[in-house]
Amino acid sequence: MKALRIGIVGLGRGFMLTLPALRAHPRVEIAAAFDLRASPRAQFTREFGAKSYESLEGLLAADIDAVYIATPHELHATQAIAALGAGKHVLVEKPMAISVAECVAMEAAARRAGKLLLVGPSHGFDAPVRRAAELIASGGFGAVRQLTAMNFTDFMYRPRRPEELDSARGGGVVYSQAAHQIDVARRLVGRDVTFVRAVAGNWDSSRPSEGAYAAMMGFEGGAVASLTYSGYAHYDSDELVNWISELGREKDPEQYGDTRRALRNLEPATESAAKIRRAYGEDGASTSEPPAPYHEHFGFVLVSCERADLKLSPQGITLYGDEHREFLAIDPPSLPRVEVIDEFVEGALGLVQPIHDGRWGVKTVACCAALLESSRTGSEIAPTAMIIDTLEAVSV
Ligand SMILES: NC(=O)c1ccc[n+]([C@@H]2O[C@H](COP(=O)([O-])OP(=O)(O)OC[C@H]3O[C@@H](n4cnc5c(N)ncnc54)[C@H](O)[C@@H]3O)[C@@H](O)[C@H]2O)c1
């Protein structure tokens, strides 16, 4: 059985969340890494007995088949294109990149190289989303008419790098968080998005980027999704999913306000350092927590089909039919995010046709760009037109 030798680009928080699935996968060998920071490089070498590099060129010259890119958003495009050019398969964190033009260039690089470009993890991969998408696609409930998704979190008040609060560099909740919610909606509806009409909110001048949005997204065939998000740390919509956190762990509602309090006690100059303390190779950053008991999720999600509503939760799916209501339990996860690594490995080895490939990723980023553009102009925006405009600009 052939294993994929993977090199890691960026040993931060995102890598830590994906690491359990990478480490346990029978067809993955964690073979090398690249990061600018010395301490995670040293820990990586100790933990995996593998070489770590101080440059991308060094990593790409190593004996690896693929890379997993988990660096800040604005680096994804350049690093993915370099890796594809060096003949590596690429798994790139969400968001795929921070403009449609970058995503189009990445997808073209994948096609030129004949290598897989996959975008993930995102909550579109979560097992309840996948199961609900399969049930809906089987046609038993009739067509999807409407989707309601809401997530209220403390995203804006967790310790952040400066670029995470700079809209020009993909900061705020749209590229980081709407990318998840849009993936979930697209996966469930199963059709292309025809328009986005949205208003994004920038409500706190001390955290000057978009921290909230309300968006309506139309789909081919007439379905419509209503997507609401706030990262302003007031209401917590985990209340609507049995007090289970996004990462599938039980949450104590009595911790209300903790994120804001912790941030208030930080000197602004030390905020980036506080963020990095949650990353791989730093004090207190554990890689050996027991696996979460529940599936990951992205807040409240309800899909209304012609003959039933389906409500997703970290434990399963509740079906609301005409006269009966039924709960379909989904077995607890063996490991978080394993679905992503399965799709990447099997896609790279040519065993499956992946769903979340570069073409999928371009469309999700186009929806994020359309959300912001709609908010700026007050009009409805067609994400497909943004992709076509980009392709035309590239070809002239
Ligand atoms: N899918 C998810 O649930 C999820 C969760 C967290 C992060 N992410 C994604 O992962 C990416 C990184 O975010 P994060 O929260 O892990 O950030 P982070 O700051 O914790 O980690 C980024 C890492 O990249 C390294 N780095 C920075 N510049 C670099 C460069 N030029 N070359 C090589 N390494 C460099 C940093 O030293 C750090 O180790 C983002 O795109 C984010 O959206 C996704």
The ligand as an ORCA input file, in Angstrom:
! r2SCAN-3c Opt
* xyz 0 1
  N      -9.638     24.871      8.917
  C      -9.601     25.384     10.133
  O     -10.433     25.086     10.983
  C      -8.473     26.324     10.468
  C      -8.149     26.596     11.801
  C      -7.054     27.424     12.051
  C      -6.355     27.980     10.989
  N      -6.719     27.707      9.721
  C      -6.028     28.313      8.576
  O      -4.631     28.068      8.672
  C      -3.912     29.173      8.182
  C      -2.931     29.624      9.264
  O      -3.668     30.120     10.370
  P      -3.216     29.775     11.846
  O      -4.332     30.187     12.730
  O      -2.678     28.393     11.917
  O      -2.013     30.813     12.020
  P      -0.739     30.678     12.957
  O      -0.198     32.045     13.088
  O      -1.070     29.898     14.177
  O       0.249     29.769     12.108
  C       0.859     30.200     10.921
  C       2.202     29.521     10.821
  O       2.813     29.909      9.594
  C       4.154     30.296      9.866
  N       4.554     31.266      8.847
  C       4.266     32.592      8.775
  N       4.819     33.120      7.660
  C       5.434     32.096      7.032
  C       6.166     32.022      5.829
  N       6.390     33.094      5.024
  N       6.642     30.819      5.456
  C       6.466     29.720      6.253
  N       5.794     29.745      7.409
  C       5.279     30.927      7.774
  C       4.130     30.864     11.265
  O       5.421     30.858     11.861
  C       3.154     29.920     11.946
  O       3.787     28.774     12.455
  C      -4.936     30.266      7.834
  O      -5.147     30.319      6.455
  C      -6.200     29.827      8.563
  O      -7.391     30.180      7.886
  C      -7.762     26.905      9.445
*
